[in-house]
Amino acid sequence: MSKTYIPGESKAQRKSRKKAEKARRNQEIKVASRIAPVVPQSKPAEKSPNENHQIKKSDIVFVLGNGTSRKDILLEPLRQHGTIYGCNALYREFKPDYLIAVDTKMIREISHNAYQMYNQVWSNPNKYTRSVEKLNLFNPNLGWSSGPTALNMASLQHPKEVYILGFDYQGLGRRNELVNNLYAGTENYKKQHERATYFGNWQRQTSTVIKKNPKIRYIRVVLDEHYFVPESLEGLDNLKHITVENFKKLFQNP
């Protein structure tokens, strides 16, 4: 629902406007459903994703967060090397093998564009997501952020290596206080001048995944040698960091 406040608008007028916006969104959903091909409706996975026959397995996987450190990395060449898991608004410019979005606002956007009708999209179960046709729902539901959820889903396939891109944690600006996201200022994201979201839960969830999969080698791709490492990611034997330039040499040079 819109959070826009119009100067001089009364409480009753604002309530009426929001009601009209909701009705318009519901109509958009109906239109998208009519445009999409007629396909059987998906049900929540009966088992966890690692036991689902639809999940593609590979020795190398890439998990794409949306931190600005991955801005100059070409994504299309990664397809030839492994499976790609992406998050949220990534779908606007690139189709990963699996898109993970746990924020209901993002799922509304995705479903309004009928993206899940043609591509694999995974989310947490709630009243709204259960009503979205062809949307895959996690069972069990971790209740985590999209990035760590994508990392966990990728790890359940037991690959040899997981490359983590765009997991920057720290904000932008001299004091690291501003939003650090490639989609800042667009629909469903904070503005560029707003404060970065607290990353404590994100880093703990990421650490949990890495610690419980000691046989998987995790490689976090960072902007340069001055990279930031959250406290919970320090000293993990199966986690290393490489710069964007070194990552390009591995996967993007002819």
N, C-alpha and C positions, 0 to 999 in steps of 0.2 A: 504494500500500500504506500502511496506517495507520502513523503514526509515534508513536502513543500508547504511553507506557511506564507500566505499572501497578506501583505500589509493591509490592515483595515478589515480583514475578513472576520466575521463573527464565528463563535463556536458552532452555531447551528449551520451557518453557511459552509464551514469547513467539513462538518459531518456529512452534509448533503453532497459536497464535492467528492469526498472519499467514497461514498456509496456509489456515485455515478462511475468513478474510476474502477471500482471493483466489478461493476456490471459490465463495463467495457472489456476488462481483462477476461472475464468469463466468456464473453462473446468471441474474443480472439482465440480462446482455446477451442471453442466449437468450430470455428472457421478452419483452424490448423488441422483439426481432426478430419474435416471433410476433404481437405487438400491431400492429406497423407494417404498412402495406399492402404487398402483393407488388409490387415494382418491380424493374426491371433494375438490377444492381449497377454503380455508376459505376467508371470506371477513371481513373488519374491522367491529367491533361491531357497530350495528345501535344505541345502547344505551350505557350508562355507564355500567361498569362491574357489579354493584350491581343489575342491572335489566336483566342480561344475565343468562338464565336458565342453562348454563354450569357451573356456579360457585358453588362450594360446600360450604355449610355453616356449622359452628359448633360454640359452645359456647367459645371454646378456640382455638386460632390460634397462630402460631409461625412464626415470620418474621426473616429470617436468613441473616444478613449481613456477610461480610467476614473478619471482624476484627479478630486479633489473639486471642482475649479473649475467643472465642468459640472453640478453638483448641481441648480441651480435652472433649468436650461434644459429646456424642454418639447421632447421629441424627435418626437412624432407630427406636429406642424406642418411639420417639415422635409421630409417626403415630397413635398409639392407643389412643392418647389423644386429637388430633385435626388436623386442616388443616395446611399445611406447605407452606409458601411462601419463595422462595429463589431467589438469585441474581447471575447473570453472571456465572462465572466459577464453581459455586457449582455443576452444572450438570455433571462435569467431574467425580465426585465421589459419588454423591447422587442425587436421583430424587425427588424433591419436588412436591407437588401437582400442584404448579404454579411457573414457572421460569420467572423472570422479568429481561430483559436486554435492556437498552436503548442506549447503545453504539453500533454504527454500526459495529465496528471491532468485538465485541463479537457476534453480530448476524451473521456476516459472518462465524465465527468459528462454531457457533451452527448449522447453516444451512448446512455448509460443512459436518458436521457429521450427518445430517438428523435427529437431535434430535427432532425438532419440528414436524416431521411427526408422531411421536408416543406419544408425550407429549405436555402438554399445555405450550406454550411460549408466553409471551406478550411483546410488544415493542411499541415505538412511531412511528407514520407514517412518512416516508420520501421516497425518490425515490427508495432507495434500499429495504427497508423493505416491500414496497408495492409489490415488485416482488417475495418475498419469499413465497412459497407455504405453506399452513397450519399455517401461523404465525398470531396470534391475535394482532390487533392494537388498542391502546387506543383511545377512542372517547368520550369525549374530551381528548386532549393531554395536560398534565400539563407542559411538558418540564422540568421535574425534573430529579434528579439522580435516579439510579436504586433502592437504598435502601429506600428512602422516597416514591418513587412511589409504591414499594411493600407494604410498610406500609399503604399507602392510599388505595390501592386495598383491602388489608385485612380488613381495617376499614369499607369499604363500605358494608361489610357483616354483620355489627352490632353484632359482637361477644361480650361476656361479658368480656373476658380478652384477651389481646394481649401481648405475650412475645416477647421481642425484643432482639435478640442475635447478637453479632458481630458488634454492632454500637459503636465503640470505640472512634472515632473522633481523639483523640490524637495520635501522631506518636510514634515511638519507639526510643530508645536511651536515653542517659542522658538528652538531651535537647528536647526530643520529636519531633525530626526533620525528622526521617527516616520513610519510608513507613511502614504502619501497615496493612498488608493484607496477608492472608494465601496463596495467589497465587502470591505474589511478586516474580519476577524473571522468571515467566512463560510467555507463549505467551499472548500478549495483556495487560501485566501488567508492571509496573515499576520494575527496579531492586531493590534488597534489600538495596543497599547503596544509592539510590536516595532519594531526599527530598519528604516528604509526601505531598499529594495534599491538598490544602486549603479546610477546612471542613466547612467554613462559610455558604455556600449555603445549604449544607447537614443538618446542625443543624437547620437552619431556616425552612427548608421544613419539617423536623421531628416535630418541634414545632407547625407548622401550622396544621398538621394532628391531633396532640394530643389536641390542643386547640379547634378545631372545632367538636370534638367528646367527650364532657364532660361525657357522660354516659358510655363510655368504660374505663375499667381499664387497664392501660398500665404498664407493668413490664419490665424494662430494666435489662438485665443480665450483670453484670460487673465482672471483674476478681477477685477482692478482695475488702477489705474495704477502700482501697486507690484510689477508682475509681474517674474518671474525669467526671465532669458535665459541659457541655457548658452553657454559660450564658443564652441562650434562653430557656434552659430546666429547669432552676431553678424555684422553687416555683409553679410548676404545680400540682394542687390538684389531678388529676387523673393519675399521674405518680409516680412510686416508683422504687427503685433499690434494687436488691438482688444479692448476690454473686453467682458465678458459683457453688460453693459447695452446697449452699442452693437450687439452681435450680435442681441439681442432686438429692437431697433428695426428691424433689417433684415429679420428673418424671423419674428417672433412677434407683432408688433403688428397689429391688424386693419387 
